[in-house]
Amino acid sequence: MKLRVAMLSVHTCPLAALGGKETGGMNVYVRETARALGRMGVQVDVFTRSQDPGIRRIVPLGEGARVIHLPAGPQRPYPKEIVHRHLPEFVEGIEAFRESEDLAYDLIHAHYWLSGVAGLALRERWETPVVQMFHTLGRLKNTVARAPDELEPELRIREETRIVGAVDRIVAANVVERAHLVWYYGAVAERIAVIPCGVDTELFQPMGGATAKDLLGLPPAPMLLYVGRLQPIKGLETLLEAMVHLPDEARLLIVGGDQDEPENGHGEYLRGRVTALGLGERVRFLGAQPQERLRLFYAAASVTVMPSYYESFGMVALEAMACGSPVVASRVGGLTTTVRDGVTGYLVPEGDAGALAARLAGILADSRLRERLGREATRWAAEHRWPCVAERVCGLYAELRPAASQHLDHARCTQR
């Protein structure tokens, strides 16, 4: 009998286009893990809150996997704290769907704290184990908040603490996150499985930088790349300050930003900083890009830069490395394990524009160094393919449901 998993991604749909406030690495993780598990023979239903009544209720995600959109409050985007109030409706919707299809779920796999709240409510009904992955942690985000409006609410901290103490297993993306869970939330280390995030190495592959620039219509000048949201926690202001100290021919492309960003948001502030620093001719804001096109930007970049103040893992770094781009990142959180310092790129102190500029200048000036870092980056990324992630997730499932071990025979991870 096939294992059936209820995967919860309450506040954001894995099918949503990247570039909004609530879309990013977690969307990719849920989508690709569900697909990879489905190819192994696991039946995966991903439940998410409907934010558009015009979207089909059930959407196939791949072999053995599908997304089910359920109403929980108004079917439109609204703040996560309000989503919490509608979780009982979401749980009732899952139960009604289960009964209508005469299903029984062997496991609940919850993503983010809101899903953990729903997962625990379902466990009371089904007596089914809950696996939890947080993706980010409220207490950690609060330690690096730059302004009062960046602080996570006490509701989130309280619920995360409750979830940590109640779920059957927790997935941490790296040993740093595991340590944070133990230190900040009192988690039991033995109940935490460390399973790194993945990357689609069939999509993100190396390509000659000149070829990629030609396809994008970019000039041959040295190019730095930033990919991500335009939020203070991402540290883009530090990168802009570092640009002042780099050669005039160096260019910075900023890919990403919230599609629903307010006109007076942080993105507008950053554009003002570009002007104030005299970088108007050297910095371009390109907005969100589809992943198929994003690959070209990674390949065209001399360096991909992640100047964040907090990252639980750093999926952008892994995508860049899969394309052969060296990564220079802040020495924070999961980036300390995702980027191999001196091997696939470099780590620098967060918020230190001088140290960041020095590392970037060294890479831009040394083509042999760029080539060496790029080769090692590609090798490192190949060890993080999604089939390998799914195999380890299924192995964790087998600790709770021994029947899951049958699916490991169909794993498609061949370590390189």
Backbone hydrogen bonds in HBPLUS format (Angstrom, degrees):
<---DONOR---> <-ACCEPTOR-->    atom                        ^
c    i                          cat <-CA-CA->   ^        H-A-AA   ^      H-
h    n   atom  resd res      DA  || num        DHA   H-A  angle D-A-AA Bond
n    s   type  num  typ     dist DA aas  dist angle  dist       angle   num
A0043-GLN N   A0003-LEU O   2.85 MM  40  6.08 170.4  1.85 172.5 169.3     1
A0106-ASP N   A0004-ARG O   2.79 MM 102  5.46 150.9  1.87 147.8 157.2     2
A0005-VAL N   A0043-GLN O   2.78 MM  38  6.16 164.5  1.81 169.7 175.2     3
A0045-ASP N   A0005-VAL O   3.02 MM  40  6.34 169.3  2.04 172.9 176.1     4
A0006-ALA N   A0107-LEU O   2.95 MM 101  6.28 170.4  1.96 159.0 159.2     5
A0109-HIS N   A0006-ALA O   2.93 MM 103  6.22 160.4  1.97 142.3 147.7     6
A0007-MET N   A0045-ASP O   2.82 MM  38  5.89 157.4  1.87 147.7 154.2     7
A0047-PHE N   A0007-MET O   2.77 MM  40  6.19 155.5  1.82 166.3 173.6     8
A0008-LEU N   A0109-HIS O   2.85 MM 101  6.19 157.7  1.90 145.1 151.4     9
A0111-HIS N   A0008-LEU O   3.02 MM 103  6.00 144.5  2.15 150.2 159.3    10
A0009-SER N   A0047-PHE O   2.92 MM  38  6.06 172.9  1.92 170.4 168.1    11
A0049-ARG N   A0010-VAL O   2.96 MM  39  5.23 158.6  2.01 135.6 138.5    12
A0016-ALA N   A0013-CYS O   3.02 MM   3  5.35 164.1  2.05 114.0 119.2    13
A0259-GLN N   A0019-GLY O   2.52 MM 240  5.55 137.4  1.70 133.0 147.3    14
A0023-THR N   A0020-GLY O   3.33 MM   3  5.18 171.6  2.34 105.3 106.3    15
A0027-ASN N   A0024-GLY O   3.15 MM   3  5.60 123.0  2.49 108.8 121.3    16
A0028-VAL N   A0024-GLY O   3.40 MM   4  6.80 158.8  2.45 150.5 155.9    17
A0029-TYR N   A0025-GLY O   2.88 MM   4  6.12 161.8  1.91 152.9 158.5    18
A0030-VAL N   A0026-MET O   2.93 MM   4  6.13 173.4  1.94 160.2 159.9    19
A0031-ARG N   A0027-ASN O   3.05 MM   4  6.14 169.1  2.06 150.0 153.5    20
A0032-GLU N   A0028-VAL O   2.90 MM   4  5.95 174.4  1.90 158.0 159.9    21
A0033-THR N   A0029-TYR O   2.91 MM   4  5.83 159.4  1.96 149.7 156.0    22
A0034-ALA N   A0030-VAL O   3.03 MM   4  5.98 162.7  2.06 145.1 150.4    23
A0035-ARG N   A0031-ARG O   3.05 MM   4  6.25 158.5  2.10 145.9 152.1    24
A0036-ALA N   A0032-GLU O   2.95 MM   4  6.08 161.6  1.99 144.3 149.4    25
A0037-LEU N   A0033-THR O   2.88 MM   4  6.04 160.6  1.92 152.5 157.8    26
A0038-GLY N   A0034-ALA O   2.91 MM   4  6.05 154.9  1.98 144.5 152.0    27
A0039-ARG N   A0035-ARG O   3.02 MM   4  6.34 148.3  2.12 146.2 154.0    28
A0040-MET N   A0037-LEU O   2.97 MM   3  5.06 136.3  2.17  98.5 111.6    29
A0042-VAL N   A0037-LEU O   3.13 MM   5  5.47 152.5  2.21 150.1 142.0    30
A0041-GLY N   A0038-GLY O   3.00 MM   3  5.16 157.1  2.05 104.6 111.8    31
A0044-VAL N   A0064-GLY O   2.89 MM  20  6.26 164.8  1.91 160.1 165.3    32
A0066-ARG N   A0044-VAL O   3.07 MM  22  6.58 146.0  2.19 156.3 166.8    33
A0046-VAL N   A0066-ARG O   2.85 MM  20  6.14 175.5  1.86 163.2 164.7    34
A0068-ILE N   A0046-VAL O   2.75 MM  22  5.99 165.8  1.77 157.1 159.4    35
A0048-THR N   A0068-ILE O   3.06 MM  20  6.31 160.8  2.10 160.3 160.7    36
A0070-LEU N   A0048-THR O   2.96 MM  22  6.25 161.3  1.99 161.7 167.9    37
A0050-SER N   A0070-LEU O   2.77 MM  20  5.10 162.8  1.80 128.3 130.0    38
A0055-ILE N   A0052-ASP O   3.06 MM   3  5.76 172.1  2.07 125.7 128.2    39
A0069-HIS N   A0057-ARG O   2.74 MM  12  4.92 166.8  1.76 151.9 156.3    40
A0059-VAL N   A0067-VAL O   2.88 MM   8  5.16 162.1  1.92 150.4 156.5    41
A0067-VAL N   A0059-VAL O   2.80 MM   8  5.16 166.7  1.82 151.3 155.0    42
A0061-LEU N   A0065-ALA O   2.90 MM   4  5.18 166.7  1.92 128.3 127.7    43
A0065-ALA N   A0062-GLY O   3.07 MM   3  5.25 172.8  2.08 126.3 126.6    44
A0076-ARG N   A0074-PRO O   2.90 MM   2  5.61 134.6  2.11 104.8  91.1    45
A0082-ILE N   A0079-PRO O   3.04 MM   3  5.53 133.9  2.26 108.6 120.1    46
A0083-VAL N   A0079-PRO O   3.18 MM   4  6.60 146.6  2.30 142.0 152.0    47
A0084-HIS N   A0080-LYS O   3.16 MM   4  6.52 145.3  2.29 148.0 155.2    48
A0085-ARG N   A0082-ILE O   3.00 MM   3  5.38 132.0  2.23 106.7 118.4    49
A0086-HIS N   A0083-VAL O   2.92 MM   3  5.30 139.7  2.09 108.8 120.5    50
A0087-LEU N   A0084-HIS O   3.30 MM   3  5.35 169.5  2.31 107.6 109.3    51
A0090-PHE N   A0086-HIS O   3.18 MM   4  6.54 152.4  2.26 146.2 154.5    52
A0091-VAL N   A0087-LEU O   2.87 MM   4  6.13 161.7  1.90 161.0 164.5    53
A0092-GLU N   A0088-PRO O   2.98 MM   4  6.20 160.4  2.02 146.5 152.0    54
A0093-GLY N   A0089-GLU O   2.93 MM   4  6.14 146.0  2.04 141.6 151.2    55
A0094-ILE N   A0090-PHE O   3.05 MM   4  6.42 151.3  2.13 149.2 156.0    56
A0095-GLU N   A0091-VAL O   3.03 MM   4  6.32 164.3  2.06 153.3 157.4    57
A0096-ALA N   A0092-GLU O   2.90 MM   4  6.09 156.8  1.95 147.3 153.8    58
A0097-PHE N   A0093-GLY O   2.96 MM   4  6.14 155.4  2.03 144.1 150.9    59
A0098-ARG N   A0094-ILE O   2.85 MM   4  6.11 162.9  1.88 153.7 158.5    60
A0099-GLU N   A0095-GLU O   2.97 MM   4  6.20 162.0  2.01 149.1 153.5    61
A0100-SER N   A0096-ALA O   2.93 MM   4  6.08 156.3  1.99 145.8 152.7    62
A0101-GLU N   A0097-PHE O   3.09 MM   4  6.29 143.2  2.23 149.1 157.4    63
A0102-ASP N   A0098-ARG O   2.92 MM   4  5.86 105.5  2.49 135.0 152.9    64
A0103-LEU N   A0098-ARG O   3.02 MM   5  5.18 164.2  2.05 144.0 149.1    65
A0102-ASP N   A0099-GLU O   3.18 MM   3  4.84 154.4  2.25  95.4 103.1    66
A0108-ILE N   A0129-PRO O   2.98 MM  21  6.21 149.6  2.08 159.7 168.1    67
A0131-VAL N   A0108-ILE O   2.76 MM  23  6.14 164.4  1.78 163.6 168.7    68
A0110-ALA N   A0131-VAL O   2.77 MM  21  6.17 155.0  1.83 169.1 172.2    69
A0133-MET N   A0110-ALA O   2.90 MM  23  6.26 149.9  1.99 156.8 166.7    70
A0112-TYR N   A0133-MET O   2.77 MM  21  6.12 160.6  1.80 153.9 159.8    71
A0116-GLY N   A0112-TYR O   3.12 MM   4  6.46 145.7  2.24 144.8 155.2    72
A0116-GLY N   A0113-TRP O   3.06 MM   3  4.89 117.5  2.47  90.0 106.1    73
A0117-VAL N   A0113-TRP O   3.08 MM   4  6.45 150.0  2.18 151.4 157.5    74
A0118-ALA N   A0114-LEU O   3.25 MM   4  6.62 161.5  2.28 146.7 150.7    75
A0119-GLY N   A0115-SER O   2.73 MM   4  5.92 154.3  1.79 149.0 157.5    76
A0120-LEU N   A0116-GLY O   3.01 MM   4  6.20 157.2  2.06 150.3 153.7    77
A0121-ALA N   A0117-VAL O   3.27 MM   4  6.53 153.2  2.34 142.5 149.6    78
A0122-LEU N   A0118-ALA O   2.99 MM   4  6.29 151.8  2.07 150.3 158.1    79
A0123-ARG N   A0119-GLY O   2.93 MM   4  6.18 148.3  2.03 144.5 153.7    80
A0124-GLU N   A0120-LEU O   3.28 MM   4  6.55 146.2  2.40 141.8 148.3    81
A0125-ARG N   A0122-LEU O   2.98 MM   3  5.17 128.4  2.26 100.6 114.3    82
A0126-TRP N   A0122-LEU O   2.83 MM   4  6.05 166.0  1.85 161.7 166.0    83
A0127-GLU N   A0123-ARG O   2.69 MM   4  4.86 146.4  1.80 136.5 142.1    84
A0168-ASP N   A0130-VAL O   3.04 MM  38  5.41 135.5  2.24 139.2 152.5    85
A0169-ARG N   A0130-VAL O   3.32 MM  39  6.73 152.2  2.40 153.4 154.5    86
A0132-GLN N   A0169-ARG O   2.94 MM  37  6.33 158.2  1.99 143.9 150.1    87
A0171-VAL N   A0132-GLN O   2.74 MM  39  6.07 159.0  1.78 157.0 161.4    88
A0141-LYS N   A0137-LEU O   3.03 MM   4  6.32 159.8  2.07 155.9 161.9    89
A0142-ASN N   A0138-GLY O   2.98 MM   4  6.20 150.1  2.07 147.9 156.2    90
A0143-THR N   A0139-ARG O   3.21 MM   4  6.48 135.6  2.42 137.7 148.0    91
A0143-THR N   A0140-LEU O   3.17 MM   3  5.24 131.7  2.42  96.5 108.9    92
A0144-VAL N   A0141-LYS O   3.24 MM   3  5.56 147.6  2.35 103.7 112.5    93
A0145-ALA N   A0142-ASN O   3.45 MM   3  4.99 163.8  2.48  93.7  98.3    94
A0150-GLU N   A0147-ALA O   2.92 MM   3  5.48 162.3  1.95 121.0 126.6    95
A0151-LEU N   A0148-PRO O   3.19 MM   3  5.57 166.2  2.21 112.4 116.7    96
A0156-ARG N   A0153-PRO O   3.09 MM   3  5.59 125.3  2.40 108.4 119.4    97
A0157-ILE N   A0153-PRO O   3.41 MM   4  6.87 160.8  2.45 147.5 151.8    98
A0158-ARG N   A0154-GLU O   2.86 MM   4  6.03 167.0  1.88 159.4 162.7    99
A0159-GLU N   A0155-LEU O   2.99 MM   4  6.15 162.3  2.02 150.2 155.0   100
A0160-GLU N   A0156-ARG O   2.83 MM   4  5.99 163.1  1.86 156.5 161.5   101
A0161-THR N   A0157-ILE O   3.04 MM   4  6.20 158.2  2.09 146.1 151.7   102
A0162-ARG N   A0158-ARG O   3.10 MM   4  6.37 155.4  2.16 143.4 150.0   103
A0163-ILE N   A0159-GLU O   2.87 MM   4  6.10 160.5  1.91 153.5 158.8   104
A0164-VAL N   A0160-GLU O   2.91 MM   4  6.10 166.7  1.93 153.8 157.0   105
A0165-GLY N   A0161-THR O   3.28 MM   4  6.47 154.9  2.34 143.5 149.0   106
A0166-ALA N   A0163-ILE O   3.03 MM   3  5.12 143.6  2.16 102.4 113.4   107
A0167-VAL N   A0163-ILE O   3.02 MM   4  5.87 167.5  2.03 166.1 162.7   108
A0170-ILE N   A0191-ARG O   3.03 MM  21  6.34 157.3  2.08 156.4 159.4   109
A0193-ALA N   A0170-ILE O   2.80 MM  23  6.19 160.7  1.83 170.8 172.8   110
A0172-ALA N   A0193-ALA O   2.87 MM  21  6.09 164.7  1.89 151.6 156.3   111
A0195-ILE N   A0172-ALA O   2.85 MM  23  6.14 151.6  1.93 162.0 171.1   112
A0178-ARG N   A0174-ASN O   3.14 MM   4  6.50 157.6  2.20 147.6 154.4   113
A0179-ALA N   A0175-VAL O   2.97 MM   4  6.17 158.3  2.02 143.3 148.6   114
A0180-HIS N   A0176-VAL O   2.96 MM   4  6.27 151.4  2.04 146.4 154.7   115
A0181-LEU N   A0177-GLU O   2.90 MM   4  6.17 155.8  1.96 152.0 157.9   116
A0182-VAL N   A0178-ARG O   3.05 MM   4  6.35 154.5  2.11 149.9 156.5   117
A0183-TRP N   A0179-ALA O   2.86 MM   4  6.01 166.5  1.88 152.2 156.2   118
A0184-TYR N   A0180-HIS O   2.79 MM   4  5.60 163.9  1.81 148.9 154.1   119
A0185-TYR N   A0181-LEU O   3.12 MM   4  5.18 140.0  2.29 119.1 129.3   120
A0187-ALA N   A0181-LEU O   3.15 MM   6  5.54 170.1  2.16 127.9 126.3   121
A0186-GLY N   A0182-VAL O   3.08 MM   4  4.65 130.5  2.33 114.6 120.0   122
A0191-ARG N   A0188-VAL O   2.95 MM   3  5.64 158.3  2.00 122.3 129.2   123
A0192-ILE N   A0189-ALA O   3.03 MM   3  5.35 163.4  2.06 116.4 119.0   124
A0199-VAL N   A0384-HIS O   2.85 MM 185  6.03 129.3  2.11 143.7 153.1   125
A0203-LEU N   A0200-ASP O   3.19 MM   3  5.53 135.0  2.41 103.1 113.8   126
A0204-PHE N   A0200-ASP O   2.85 MM   4  6.02 173.0  1.85 165.5 163.5   127
A0212-ALA N   A0208-GLY O   2.98 MM   4  6.27 165.0  2.00 159.4 163.4   128
A0213-LYS N   A0209-GLY O   2.97 MM   4  6.17 157.5  2.02 147.9 153.9   129
A0214-ASP N   A0210-ALA O   2.97 MM   4  6.19 154.0  2.04 145.7 152.7   130
A0215-LEU N   A0211-THR O   2.99 MM   4  6.30 159.6  2.03 152.6 157.7   131
A0216-LEU N   A0212-ALA O   3.04 MM   4  6.27 140.2  2.21 141.3 152.2   132
A0217-GLY N   A0213-LYS O   2.83 MM   4  5.83 112.6  2.29 137.6 154.7   133
A0218-LEU N   A0213-LYS O   2.81 MM   5  4.84 165.5  1.83 144.4 145.8   134
A0217-GLY N   A0214-ASP O   3.13 MM   3  4.96 147.4  2.24  95.3 105.2   135
A0251-ARG N   A0222-PRO O   2.91 MM  29  6.22 157.0  1.96 152.3 159.6   136
A0302-SER N   A0223-MET O   2.81 MM  79  5.42 155.7  1.86 148.2 156.6   137
A0224-LEU N   A0251-ARG O   2.68 MM  27  6.00 165.2  1.71 159.1 164.2   138
A0253-LEU N   A0224-LEU O   2.93 MM  29  6.29 163.4  1.96 154.6 156.9   139
A0225-LEU N   A0303-VAL O   3.00 MM  78  6.35 145.3  2.12 153.4 162.3   140
A0305-VAL N   A0225-LEU O   2.80 MM  80  6.01 168.7  1.81 169.7 171.3   141
A0226-TYR N   A0253-LEU O   2.93 MM  27  6.27 158.8  1.98 168.3 170.8   142
A0255-VAL N   A0226-TYR O   2.78 MM  29  6.00 170.7  1.79 168.7 165.4   143
A0228-GLY N   A0255-VAL O   3.01 MM  27  6.57 152.7  2.09 156.0 164.7   144
A0234-LYS N   A0231-GLN O   2.93 MM   3  5.53 157.6  1.98 120.8 128.0   145
A0235-GLY N   A0232-PRO O   3.12 MM   3  5.72 168.1  2.14 118.7 122.5   146
A0309-TYR N   A0233-ILE O   2.80 MM  76  5.34 173.2  1.80 160.7 158.4   147
A0238-THR N   A0235-GLY O   3.07 MM   3  5.54 131.5  2.32 109.8 121.1   148
A0239-LEU N   A0236-LEU O   3.05 MM   3  5.05 114.9  2.49  94.9 110.5   149
A0240-LEU N   A0236-LEU O   2.96 MM   4  6.32 155.2  2.02 153.8 160.7   150
A0241-GLU N   A0237-GLU O   3.02 MM   4  6.29 155.5  2.08 146.6 152.8   151
A0242-ALA N   A0238-THR O   2.95 MM   4  6.22 146.5  2.06 143.0 152.8   152
A0243-MET N   A0239-LEU O   2.99 MM   4  6.25 142.8  2.13 144.3 153.9   153
A0245-HIS N   A0242-ALA O   2.99 MM   3  5.57 146.1  2.10 114.9 123.6   154
A0246-LEU N   A0243-MET O   3.10 MM   3  5.18 166.8  2.12 109.3 113.2   155
A0250-ALA N   A0247-PRO O   3.02 MM   3  5.65 156.4  2.08 119.1 125.9   156
A0252-LEU N   A0282-ARG O   2.88 MM  30  6.25 162.8  1.91 165.6 169.6   157
A0284-ARG N   A0252-LEU O   3.00 MM  32  6.47 157.6  2.05 163.0 170.3   158
A0254-ILE N   A0284-ARG O   2.84 MM  30  6.07 164.0  1.86 172.6 174.7   159
A0286-LEU N   A0254-ILE O   2.86 MM  32  5.90 172.2  1.87 157.4 160.1   160
A0256-GLY N   A0287-GLY O   2.86 MM  31  4.52 146.5  1.97  96.3 101.3   161
A0261-GLU N   A0258-ASP O   3.18 MM   3  4.77 153.9  2.25 105.8 103.0   162
A0265-GLY N   A0262-PRO O   3.04 MM   3  5.04 151.4  2.12 119.5 116.1   163
A0268-GLU N   A0265-GLY O   3.14 MM   3  5.54 127.0  2.43 105.5 117.3   164
A0269-TYR N   A0265-GLY O   3.30 MM   4  6.71 151.6  2.38 143.2 151.2   165
A0270-LEU N   A0266-HIS O   2.90 MM   4  6.22 156.2  1.96 152.3 158.1   166
A0271-ARG N   A0267-GLY O   3.03 MM   4  6.31 152.6  2.11 144.4 151.6   167
A0272-GLY N   A0268-GLU O   3.07 MM   4  6.34 146.8  2.18 141.6 150.4   168
A0272-GLY N   A0269-TYR O   3.11 MM   3  5.07 119.2  2.49  92.7 107.8   169
A0273-ARG N   A0269-TYR O   2.98 MM   4  6.38 144.7  2.11 143.9 154.1   170
A0274-VAL N   A0270-LEU O   2.96 MM   4  6.29 151.4  2.05 149.3 156.5   171
A0275-THR N   A0271-ARG O   3.26 MM   4  6.55 157.5  2.31 142.7 147.3   172
A0276-ALA N   A0272-GLY O   2.95 MM   4  6.19 163.3  1.98 149.0 153.9   173
A0277-LEU N   A0273-ARG O   2.89 MM   4  5.97 149.3  1.99 150.3 156.9   174
A0279-LEU N   A0274-VAL O   2.91 MM   5  5.13 165.3  1.93 164.7 160.3   175
A0278-GLY N   A0275-THR O   3.08 MM   3  5.19 158.4  2.13 105.8 112.3   176
A0282-ARG N   A0279-LEU O   2.85 MM   3  5.18 153.2  1.92 114.8 123.9   177
A0283-VAL N   A0279-LEU O   3.08 MM   4  6.00 131.3  2.33 169.7 175.4   178
A0293-ARG N   A0290-PRO O   3.00 MM   3  5.46 130.3  2.26 109.5 121.9   179
A0294-LEU N   A0290-PRO O   2.85 MM   4  6.06 147.4  1.95 148.4 159.0   180
A0295-ARG N   A0291-GLN O   3.22 MM   4  6.38 147.1  2.33 148.1 151.2   181
A0296-LEU N   A0293-ARG O   2.98 MM   3  5.46 131.5  2.22 109.3 120.8   182
A0297-PHE N   A0294-LEU O   3.02 MM   3  5.18 119.0  2.40 100.0 115.1   183
A0298-TYR N   A0294-LEU O   3.07 MM   4  6.47 161.5  2.10 159.2 163.7   184
A0299-ALA N   A0295-ARG O   3.05 MM   4  6.28 162.8  2.08 148.7 153.4   185
A0300-ALA N   A0296-LEU O   2.89 MM   4  6.04 143.7  2.02 142.6 152.8   186
A0301-ALA N   A0297-PHE O   3.06 MM   4  6.13 131.8  2.30 143.8 154.9   187
A0301-ALA N   A0298-TYR O   3.25 MM   3  5.31 138.8  2.43  97.1 108.2   188
A0304-THR N   A0326-PRO O   2.95 MM  22  6.27 168.0  1.96 161.2 164.9   189
A0328-VAL N   A0304-THR O   2.99 MM  24  6.40 156.4  2.04 157.2 164.9   190
A0306-MET N   A0328-VAL O   2.91 MM  22  6.31 159.5  1.95 149.4 154.6   191
A0330-SER N   A0306-MET O   2.93 MM  24  6.42 142.2  2.08 169.0 160.4   192
A0334-GLY N   A0311-GLU O   2.80 MM  23  5.80 151.1  1.89 153.4 157.3   193
A0317-ALA N   A0314-GLY O   3.08 MM   3  5.46 125.4  2.39 104.7 117.2   194
A0319-GLU N   A0315-MET O   2.98 MM   4  6.33 159.0  2.03 155.1 160.7   195
A0320-ALA N   A0316-VAL O   2.92 MM   4  6.13 165.9  1.94 155.8 159.5   196
A0321-MET N   A0317-ALA O   2.96 MM   4  6.14 161.9  2.00 147.5 152.5   197
A0322-ALA N   A0318-LEU O   2.97 MM   4  6.14 151.0  2.06 145.2 152.8   198
A0323-CYS N   A0320-ALA O   3.01 MM   3  5.23 135.2  2.22 100.8 113.4   199
A0325-SER N   A0320-ALA O   2.98 MM   5  5.22 162.8  2.01 143.8 139.2   200
A0324-GLY N   A0321-MET O   2.92 MM   3  4.90 160.5  1.96 106.0 110.8   201
A0327-VAL N   A0344-THR O   3.38 MM  17  6.71 155.3  2.44 134.6 141.4   202
A0346-TYR N   A0327-VAL O   2.91 MM  19  6.49 144.0  2.04 143.0 154.0   203
A0329-ALA N   A0346-TYR O   2.94 MM  17  6.42 158.2  1.98 160.4 165.3   204
A0348-VAL N   A0329-ALA O   2.87 MM  19  6.23 149.8  1.96 150.8 160.1   205
A0331-ARG N   A0348-VAL O   2.73 MM  17  5.40 140.3  1.88 153.1 151.8   206
A0335-LEU N   A0332-VAL O   3.08 MM   3  5.80 127.9  2.36 148.9 152.1   207
A0336-THR N   A0333-GLY O   3.25 MM   3  6.10 160.5  2.29 119.8 124.0   208
A0337-THR N   A0334-GLY O   3.05 MM   3  5.60 158.3  2.09 114.7 121.1   209
A0338-THR N   A0334-GLY O   2.96 MM   4  6.16 154.8  2.02 152.3 160.4   210
A0339-VAL N   A0335-LEU O   3.09 MM   4  5.67 168.1  2.11 136.3 139.9   211
A0343-VAL N   A0340-ARG O   2.88 MM   3  5.31 162.1  1.91 134.5 137.6   212
A0344-THR N   A0340-ARG O   2.97 MM   4  5.28 160.6  2.00 142.6 148.9   213
A0342-GLY N   A0345-GLY O   2.64 MM   3  5.48 147.5  1.74 156.7 164.5   214
A0352-ASP N   A0349-PRO O   3.39 MM   3  5.75 156.6  2.45 131.4 129.5   215
A0356-LEU N   A0352-ASP O   3.06 MM   4  6.27 160.0  2.10 151.8 158.1   216
A0357-ALA N   A0353-ALA O   2.88 MM   4  5.99 161.5  1.91 146.5 151.6   217
A0358-ALA N   A0354-GLY O   3.00 MM   4  6.19 155.2  2.06 146.5 153.2   218
A0359-ARG N   A0355-ALA O   3.16 MM   4  6.37 162.7  2.19 148.4 151.8   219
A0360-LEU N   A0356-LEU O   3.02 MM   4  6.22 167.6  2.03 154.9 158.6   220
A0361-ALA N   A0357-ALA O   2.87 MM   4  5.95 161.7  1.90 150.1 155.3   221
A0362-GLY N   A0358-ALA O   3.08 MM   4  6.23 155.5  2.14 143.7 150.0   222
A0363-ILE N   A0359-ARG O   3.14 MM   4  6.44 155.5  2.20 150.0 155.6   223
A0364-LEU N   A0360-LEU O   2.95 MM   4  6.15 166.7  1.97 155.7 159.6   224
A0365-ALA N   A0361-ALA O   3.04 MM   4  6.11 143.7  2.18 143.6 152.4   225
A0366-ASP N   A0363-ILE O   3.21 MM   3  5.33 158.9  2.26 105.9 112.3   226
A0370-ARG N   A0366-ASP O   3.10 MM   4  6.45 159.7  2.14 151.2 156.8   227
A0371-GLU N   A0367-SER O   2.98 MM   4  6.23 159.4  2.02 148.3 153.5   228
A0372-ARG N   A0368-ARG O   2.97 MM   4  6.19 159.4  2.01 147.7 153.1   229
A0373-LEU N   A0369-LEU O   2.92 MM   4  6.10 174.4  1.93 159.2 160.7   230
A0374-GLY N   A0370-ARG O   2.87 MM   4  5.96 156.1  1.93 146.7 154.2   231
A0375-ARG N   A0371-GLU O   2.99 MM   4  6.19 157.8  2.04 148.4 153.1   232
A0376-GLU N   A0372-ARG O   3.13 MM   4  6.37 170.0  2.14 155.4 157.7   233
A0377-ALA N   A0373-LEU O   2.86 MM   4  5.97 147.5  1.97 144.3 154.4   234
A0378-THR N   A0374-GLY O   3.06 MM   4  6.29 156.2  2.12 147.4 152.0   235
A0379-ARG N   A0375-ARG O   3.18 MM   4  6.50 160.3  2.22 148.7 153.6   236
A0380-TRP N   A0376-GLU O   2.96 MM   4  6.13 161.4  1.99 149.5 154.5   237
A0381-ALA N   A0377-ALA O   2.96 MM   4  6.16 161.0  2.00 151.5 156.3   238
A0382-ALA N   A0378-THR O   3.15 MM   4  6.32 147.0  2.26 144.2 152.2   239
A0383-GLU N   A0380-TRP O   3.16 MM   3  5.64 153.7  2.24 109.8 117.3   240
A0384-HIS N   A0381-ALA O   2.89 MM   3  5.36 163.0  1.92 121.1 124.5   241
A0388-CYS N   A0385-ARG O   2.96 MM   3  5.48 129.7  2.21 113.1 125.9   242
A0389-VAL N   A0385-ARG O   3.21 MM   4  6.64 149.9  2.31 145.4 154.4   243
A0390-ALA N   A0386-TRP O   2.88 MM   4  6.14 167.8  1.90 162.3 164.3   244
A0391-GLU N   A0387-PRO O   2.99 MM   4  6.11 150.7  2.07 138.9 146.7   245
A0392-ARG N   A0388-CYS O   3.20 MM   4  6.44 156.6  2.26 143.2 148.3   246
A0393-VAL N   A0389-VAL O   2.92 MM   4  6.22 152.8  1.99 150.8 159.5   247
A0394-CYS N   A0390-ALA O   2.83 MM   4  6.00 161.1  1.87 151.0 155.9   248
A0395-GLY N   A0391-GLU O   2.97 MM   4  6.18 146.5  2.08 139.4 148.9   249
A0396-LEU N   A0392-ARG O   3.06 MM   4  6.36 144.9  2.19 139.6 148.0   250
A0396-LEU N   A0393-VAL O   3.07 MM   3  5.08 120.2  2.45  93.8 108.5   251
A0397-TYR N   A0393-VAL O   2.93 MM   4  6.34 154.7  1.99 147.9 155.4   252
A0398-ALA N   A0394-CYS O   2.95 MM   4  6.25 149.5  2.05 145.6 153.4   253
A0399-GLU N   A0396-LEU O   3.01 MM   3  5.31 141.3  2.16 104.8 115.8   254
A0400-LEU N   A0397-TYR O   2.89 MM   3  5.38 139.4  2.06 110.7 122.0   255
A0401-ARG N   A0397-TYR O   2.70 MM   4  5.86 158.3  1.74 156.6 164.1   256
A0404-ALA N   A0401-ARG O   2.81 MM   3  5.80 170.2  1.82 138.0 140.9   257
A0405-SER N   A0402-PRO O   3.05 MM   3  5.78 161.7  2.08 120.7 125.5   258
A0406-GLN N   A0403-ALA O   3.31 MM   3  6.04 160.4  2.35 116.9 120.8   259
A0407-HIS N   A0404-ALA O   3.04 MM   3  5.74 148.9  2.14 118.2 125.6   260
A0408-LEU N   A0405-SER O   3.12 MM   3  5.34 147.8  2.22 104.3 113.7   261
A0409-ASP N   A0406-GLN O   3.43 MM   3  5.97 157.7  2.49 106.8 112.4   262
A0410-HIS N   A0407-HIS O   2.99 MM   3  5.48 157.7  2.04 112.0 119.0   263
A0411-ALA N   A0408-LEU O   3.21 MM   3  5.11 165.3  2.23 105.9 106.8   264
